[in-house]
Amino acid sequence: MDTEAQHTERDPSSDPADGTQEERSRSARRCGRSPMSLRAAALTGVACTVFVLLLSHFVVQPFQIPSSSMEPALQVGDRVLVNKLAYRFGSRPARGDVVVFDGRGSFVPEELMENPVSSVVREGLAVLGLAEPAETDFVKRVVGTGGDRVVCCDTEGRVEVNGVPVDERYLHPDGVPSEVAFDIVVPEGALWVMGDHRSASRDSRDHLGEPGGGMVPVDKVIGRADWIGWPMRRWSGLEATDAFAGVPEPGRVPGGAHG
């Protein structure tokens, strides 16, 4: 009676023979799907990699900040996202923009080359913002554009652009606008750039006596730093400045009269 009750209540799926056969069937199905799953995963990985590379090359690229030259706006270790479309459709770098540029021919020798193997590795990591930029890449703020006369300093120690003193509120509080005196006119198609932490920045001022006079050709600009993407606690857009709002265009005297 007990035996009959056990037989009646037993789940047919618990039969060893049936269970073994079903398990074999499941294993066969899994084996049949495995190559296709691996192939799909590989293709997805390749597609994602290509997408990221294209995005980084043409649209937006992360750059890791290696020094304190742009503090307080950018801190060491920040990953900034550089808008590579900012100057692709007729727009030009403007005073106050924070730009990333290739410094070969202006800040470093034109012929400076990186080891090909380390270059490939570094660029692969740089796509994800995991490596510092190449020794030829720099991030600075545009202070003068083509035709501008940039002078330092006025009687109050301020930088003047086209005769108008600039209230550079973005500067590091520990420094001054510049300890180096200069009076330059920016050639057309070039930029005069400076770091926000002037005492810790090697910028256009440091190349005054060299060929090019510290000017950065516009066509060497990689893009505009628009966002801080990492670390998460600093995730934000890079704040624009109105410090140059009162600066007249080259050839005009402050107050609106033509010079």
Secondary structure, 3 states (H helix, E strand, C coil): CHHHHHHHHCCHHHCHHHHHHHHHHHHHHHHHHHHHHHHHHHHHHHHHHHHHHHHHHHCEEEEECCCCCCCCCCCCCCEEEEECCCCCCCCCCCCCCEEEEECECCCECCCCCCCHHHHHHHHHHHCCCCCCCCCCEEEEEEEECCCCEEEECCCCCCEEECCEECCCCCCCCCCCCCCCCEEEECCCCEEEEECCCHHHCCCHHHHCCCCCCCCEEHHHEEEEEEEEEECHHHCEECCCCCCCCCCCCCCECCCCCEC
